[in-house]
């Protein structure tokens, strides 16, 4: 156990990612409280993240040599992510059953769905900056499932707008025709086609590296910009009122602590039974992917559709603050599992 702690807390990449996260969240918080960035500033920052930095990040994650084993592992990560999201939603519904249909539904989504794109992806990018191609492929695959559950499942339920033949096309467009998903699917296409004769030029990082460096530079903006954005969201909330809300604390505990513990132990069972063999990258992608704080996107949806909006915003703030402690704890937990069971 002590060896694991020594290994983790002497890991320069981990420590850099941790302190960068804390400092930049605090910067975003101060910028909001001191009105350094006004409403238009946050809107501009959001546009840079979602329409430029994250799409480049999503595309760049697939710029690696194709290997059948890695590809098959990414498909397994996809399937496991679907299973874990459903499992957590069901558990959340049972835990909050007595709070009524609306509250139990919203709370179960918050327990299951965290900020994969804004938190987990940039964190893993920072921790595995040097040799992180494989882990970025896995977390990008998990991110596809995340967006499906956010936009097709959770938001459709929260809004009360059921998907039917009339709105099916528009619903699919909301999920898949976004800059992030377009960048991701273009990256997947390149990843799958690069070994086909005549298609090697699609690996832009190899065919035109002097131009592709721009995409890499933009992808590196994801981590700092996302953390500042998260800090700004905290700065907009009343911390005093948030900290008094017991239900928000319960949701944050379930999201930040119970969910990654459950995912970790499920991964151990799956590995031990031989259904799937995890390595450090595949395990940490799932573990950190499901250790992210409550989804900001879902919180915004609750406010927009007036469904438990106060609880949603408070749970989001508390959960995000808790990650200062739970993020390193999840990283340590993952390495303990790797040493003891894998």
C-alpha positions as CSV (number, residue, x, y, z in Angstrom):
1,X,0.0,0.0,0.0
2,X,2.7,2.5,1.0
3,X,4.5,1.7,-2.3
4,X,1.4,2.6,-4.2
5,X,1.2,6.0,-2.4
6,X,4.9,6.6,-3.0
7,X,4.5,5.8,-6.7
8,X,1.4,8.0,-7.2
9,X,2.6,11.0,-5.2
10,X,6.0,11.0,-6.8
11,X,4.5,10.8,-10.3
12,X,5.3,14.2,-11.8
13,X,2.5,14.0,-14.4
14,X,-0.1,13.2,-11.8
15,X,1.0,16.0,-9.5
16,X,1.1,18.4,-12.4
17,X,-2.4,17.5,-13.4
18,X,-3.7,17.7,-9.9
19,X,-2.2,21.2,-9.1
20,X,-3.2,22.5,-12.5
21,X,-6.8,21.4,-11.9
22,X,-7.0,23.0,-8.5
23,X,-5.2,26.3,-9.6
24,X,-7.2,26.8,-12.8
25,X,-10.6,26.0,-11.1
26,X,-9.6,28.6,-8.5
27,X,-8.7,31.1,-11.2
28,X,-12.1,30.6,-12.9
29,X,-13.8,31.1,-9.5
30,X,-11.9,34.3,-8.8
31,X,-12.5,35.6,-12.3
32,X,-16.2,35.2,-11.8
33,X,-16.4,36.6,-8.3
34,X,-14.3,39.6,-9.2
35,X,-16.2,40.2,-12.5
36,X,-12.9,39.9,-14.4
37,X,-14.8,37.8,-17.0
38,X,-18.4,39.0,-17.6
39,X,-21.2,37.0,-19.2
40,X,-19.9,37.6,-22.7
41,X,-16.5,36.4,-21.6
42,X,-17.9,33.1,-20.4
43,X,-19.9,32.7,-23.6
44,X,-16.7,33.3,-25.7
45,X,-14.8,30.8,-23.6
46,X,-17.5,28.2,-23.9
47,X,-17.5,28.6,-27.7
48,X,-13.7,28.2,-27.9
49,X,-14.0,25.0,-25.8
50,X,-16.9,23.3,-27.6
51,X,-16.4,24.5,-31.1
52,X,-12.7,24.5,-31.4
53,X,-10.6,23.0,-28.7
54,X,-12.6,19.8,-27.8
55,X,-13.3,18.9,-31.5
56,X,-9.5,19.1,-32.2
57,X,-8.9,17.1,-29.0
58,X,-11.5,14.5,-30.1
59,X,-10.0,14.2,-33.6
60,X,-6.4,14.0,-32.3
61,X,-7.2,11.2,-29.9
62,X,-7.5,8.8,-32.8
63,X,-4.3,9.8,-34.6
64,X,-2.4,6.6,-33.7
65,X,-1.4,3.5,-35.5
66,X,-4.2,0.9,-35.9
67,X,-4.0,-2.2,-33.8
68,X,-6.7,-4.9,-33.7
69,X,-6.2,-5.5,-30.0
70,X,-6.6,-1.8,-29.1
71,X,-9.6,-1.5,-31.4
72,X,-11.3,-4.5,-29.8
73,X,-10.5,-3.1,-26.4
74,X,-12.1,0.2,-27.3
75,X,-15.3,-1.6,-28.3
76,X,-15.3,-3.5,-25.0
77,X,-14.9,-0.1,-23.2
78,X,-17.9,1.2,-25.2
79,X,-20.1,-1.8,-24.1
80,X,-18.9,-1.6,-20.5
81,X,-19.7,2.1,-20.4
82,X,-23.3,1.5,-21.5
83,X,-23.6,-1.2,-18.9
84,X,-22.2,1.0,-16.1
85,X,-24.4,4.0,-17.0
86,X,-27.5,1.8,-16.9
87,X,-26.4,0.1,-13.6
88,X,-25.8,3.5,-11.9
89,X,-29.1,4.9,-13.1
90,X,-31.0,1.9,-11.7
91,X,-29.1,2.1,-8.4
92,X,-29.8,5.8,-8.2
93,X,-33.5,5.3,-8.8
94,X,-33.7,2.8,-6.0
95,X,-31.7,5.0,-3.6
96,X,-33.9,8.1,-4.2
97,X,-37.2,6.2,-4.7
98,X,-39.0,7.9,-1.8
99,X,-38.3,11.4,-3.1
100,X,-40.9,11.2,-5.8
101,X,-40.6,10.5,-9.5
102,X,-39.0,13.8,-10.7
103,X,-36.4,14.0,-7.9
104,X,-35.5,10.4,-8.1
105,X,-35.1,10.5,-11.9
106,X,-32.9,13.6,-11.8
107,X,-30.9,12.3,-8.9
108,X,-30.3,9.0,-10.6
109,X,-29.0,10.7,-13.7
110,X,-26.6,12.9,-11.6
111,X,-25.3,9.8,-9.9
112,X,-24.6,8.1,-13.2
113,X,-23.5,10.9,-15.5
114,X,-20.4,13.0,-14.8
115,X,-18.5,15.7,-16.7
116,X,-16.6,13.2,-18.9
117,X,-15.8,15.7,-21.7
118,X,-15.0,18.7,-19.5
119,X,-13.2,16.9,-16.7
120,X,-12.1,13.3,-17.3
121,X,-10.7,13.8,-20.8
122,X,-8.5,16.8,-20.0
123,X,-7.4,15.2,-16.7
124,X,-6.3,12.0,-18.4
125,X,-4.7,14.1,-21.1
126,X,-2.6,15.8,-18.5
127,X,-1.7,12.7,-16.5
128,X,-0.7,10.6,-19.5
129,X,0.7,13.5,-21.6
130,X,3.8,11.6,-22.7
131,X,2.5,8.1,-23.6
132,X,-1.3,8.5,-23.4
133,X,-2.4,7.5,-26.9
134,X,-4.2,4.3,-25.8
135,X,-5.9,5.9,-22.8
136,X,-7.1,8.8,-24.9
137,X,-8.6,6.4,-27.4
138,X,-10.5,4.6,-24.6
139,X,-11.8,7.8,-22.9
140,X,-12.9,9.2,-26.3
141,X,-14.9,6.0,-26.9
142,X,-16.4,6.4,-23.4
143,X,-17.2,10.0,-24.3
144,X,-19.4,8.8,-27.2
145,X,-21.5,6.8,-24.7
146,X,-21.6,9.8,-22.4
147,X,-23.1,12.1,-25.0
148,X,-25.7,9.5,-26.0
149,X,-26.8,9.1,-22.4
150,X,-26.8,12.9,-21.8
151,X,-28.6,14.0,-24.9
152,X,-30.8,11.0,-25.9
153,X,-31.6,9.5,-22.5
154,X,-31.2,12.1,-19.7
155,X,-32.2,15.4,-21.4
156,X,-35.1,13.8,-23.3
157,X,-36.5,12.4,-19.9
158,X,-35.9,15.7,-18.1
159,X,-37.5,17.8,-20.8
160,X,-40.4,15.3,-21.1
161,X,-40.0,15.3,-24.9
162,X,-40.1,11.7,-25.9
163,X,-38.3,10.7,-29.1
164,X,-40.8,9.8,-31.8
165,X,-40.8,9.7,-35.6
166,X,-41.5,13.4,-35.8
167,X,-38.6,14.6,-33.7
168,X,-36.2,11.7,-34.3
169,X,-34.1,13.5,-37.0
170,X,-33.7,16.6,-34.9
171,X,-32.9,14.6,-31.8
172,X,-30.1,12.7,-33.6
173,X,-28.7,15.9,-35.0
174,X,-28.4,17.3,-31.5
175,X,-26.3,14.4,-30.5
176,X,-24.2,13.6,-33.6
177,X,-24.1,16.7,-35.7
178,X,-22.1,18.8,-33.2
179,X,-18.4,19.9,-33.7
180,X,-17.3,17.5,-31.0
181,X,-19.0,14.4,-32.4
182,X,-18.0,15.4,-36.0
183,X,-14.4,15.7,-34.9
184,X,-14.6,12.3,-33.1
185,X,-16.2,10.4,-36.0
186,X,-13.7,11.9,-38.5
187,X,-10.9,10.7,-36.2
188,X,-12.5,7.2,-35.9
189,X,-12.7,7.1,-39.7
190,X,-9.1,7.9,-40.1
191,X,-8.1,5.4,-37.4
192,X,-10.0,2.6,-39.2
193,X,-9.0,3.5,-42.8
194,X,-5.3,4.4,-42.4
195,X,-4.1,0.9,-43.4
196,X,-6.2,0.7,-46.6
197,X,-4.1,1.1,-49.7
198,X,-4.1,4.8,-50.8
199,X,-5.6,6.1,-47.6
200,X,-2.4,6.6,-45.6
201,X,-2.5,10.3,-46.4
202,X,-5.4,10.6,-44.1
203,X,-3.0,10.4,-41.1
204,X,-2.6,14.2,-41.2
205,X,-0.2,14.1,-38.3
206,X,2.2,12.2,-40.6
207,X,1.3,13.4,-44.1
208,X,1.3,17.2,-43.2
209,X,2.9,17.5,-39.8
210,X,3.8,21.2,-40.2
211,X,0.1,22.0,-40.5
212,X,-1.2,19.4,-38.1
213,X,0.7,20.9,-35.2
214,X,-2.1,23.5,-35.1
215,X,-4.6,20.8,-34.3
216,X,-2.3,19.4,-31.5
217,X,-1.9,22.9,-30.0
218,X,-5.6,23.5,-30.0
219,X,-6.2,20.1,-28.4
220,X,-3.9,21.1,-25.5
221,X,-6.1,24.0,-24.7
222,X,-8.9,21.7,-23.5
223,X,-7.4,21.0,-20.0
224,X,-6.8,24.7,-18.9
225,X,-9.9,26.1,-20.6
226,X,-12.2,23.4,-19.2
227,X,-10.9,23.9,-15.6
228,X,-11.3,27.6,-15.8
229,X,-14.9,27.1,-17.1
230,X,-15.7,24.8,-14.2
231,X,-14.3,27.3,-11.7
232,X,-16.5,30.0,-13.3
233,X,-19.6,27.8,-12.8
234,X,-18.7,27.4,-9.1
235,X,-18.2,31.2,-8.8
236,X,-21.7,31.8,-10.0
237,X,-23.3,29.8,-7.2
238,X,-24.1,30.7,-3.6
239,X,-21.7,28.4,-1.7
240,X,-23.4,28.9,1.6
241,X,-26.7,27.7,0.3
242,X,-25.1,24.8,-1.5
243,X,-23.3,23.5,1.5
244,X,-26.5,23.4,3.5
245,X,-28.3,21.1,1.1
246,X,-28.1,17.5,2.5
247,X,-29.6,15.9,-0.6
248,X,-27.0,17.7,-2.8
249,X,-24.2,16.3,-0.5
250,X,-25.7,12.7,-0.9
251,X,-25.7,13.0,-4.7
252,X,-22.2,14.3,-4.7
253,X,-21.1,11.5,-2.4
254,X,-22.7,8.9,-4.7
255,X,-21.3,10.5,-7.8
256,X,-17.7,11.1,-6.6
257,X,-17.1,8.2,-4.3
258,X,-19.7,5.3,-4.6
259,X,-19.7,5.3,-8.5
260,X,-15.9,4.9,-9.0
261,X,-15.7,2.4,-6.2
262,X,-18.5,0.3,-7.8
263,X,-16.9,0.6,-11.2
264,X,-13.5,-0.4,-9.8
265,X,-14.8,-3.5,-8.1
266,X,-16.9,-4.5,-11.2
267,X,-13.7,-4.2,-13.3
268,X,-11.9,-6.5,-10.8
269,X,-14.7,-9.1,-11.2
270,X,-14.7,-8.8,-15.0
271,X,-10.9,-9.2,-15.1
272,X,-10.7,-12.1,-12.7
273,X,-13.4,-14.0,-14.5
274,X,-11.5,-13.6,-17.7
275,X,-14.3,-11.8,-19.6
276,X,-12.0,-9.0,-20.4
277,X,-8.3,-8.3,-19.4
278,X,-7.7,-4.7,-18.3
279,X,-4.4,-2.9,-18.5
280,X,-3.6,0.4,-16.8
281,X,-5.0,2.5,-19.6
282,X,-8.3,0.7,-20.1
283,X,-8.9,0.6,-16.3
284,X,-8.0,4.2,-15.6
285,X,-10.1,5.4,-18.6
286,X,-13.2,3.8,-17.0
287,X,-12.3,4.7,-13.4
288,X,-11.5,8.4,-14.1
289,X,-14.3,8.6,-16.6
290,X,-16.8,7.6,-13.9
291,X,-15.1,9.7,-11.2
292,X,-16.0,13.0,-12.9
293,X,-18.2,15.5,-10.9
294,X,-21.9,15.9,-11.7
295,X,-22.5,16.9,-15.3
296,X,-22.9,20.7,-15.9
297,X,-24.8,19.9,-19.0
298,X,-27.5,18.1,-17.0
299,X,-27.6,20.9,-14.5
300,X,-28.2,23.4,-17.3
301,X,-31.0,21.2,-18.7
302,X,-32.7,21.0,-15.3
303,X,-32.7,24.8,-15.1
304,X,-33.9,25.1,-18.6
305,X,-36.8,22.7,-18.1
306,X,-37.5,23.6,-14.5
307,X,-36.9,20.1,-13.1
308,X,-35.2,20.2,-9.7
309,X,-33.1,23.1,-10.9
310,X,-31.9,24.2,-7.4
311,X,-30.9,20.7,-6.3
312,X,-29.2,20.2,-9.7
313,X,-27.0,23.4,-9.4
314,X,-26.1,22.7,-5.8
315,X,-25.2,19.1,-6.4
316,X,-23.0,20.2,-9.3
317,X,-21.1,22.7,-7.3
318,X,-20.6,20.4,-4.3
319,X,-19.5,17.5,-6.5
320,X,-17.1,19.7,-8.4
321,X,-15.5,21.0,-5.1
322,X,-15.2,17.4,-3.8
323,X,-13.1,16.4,-6.9
324,X,-10.2,18.3,-5.3
325,X,-10.0,15.3,-2.9
326,X,-11.8,12.5,-4.8
327,X,-9.7,12.9,-8.0
328,X,-6.4,12.0,-6.4
329,X,-8.3,9.4,-4.3
330,X,-9.6,7.8,-7.5
331,X,-6.2,7.8,-9.1
332,X,-4.7,6.1,-6.0
333,X,-7.6,3.6,-5.9
334,X,-6.9,2.7,-9.5
335,X,-3.3,2.0,-8.8
336,X,-4.1,-0.1,-5.7
337,X,-6.4,-2.2,-7.9
338,X,-3.7,-2.6,-10.5
339,X,-1.1,-3.8,-7.9
340,X,-3.5,-6.1,-6.0
341,X,-5.7,-7.6,-8.7
342,X,-4.4,-7.0,-12.3
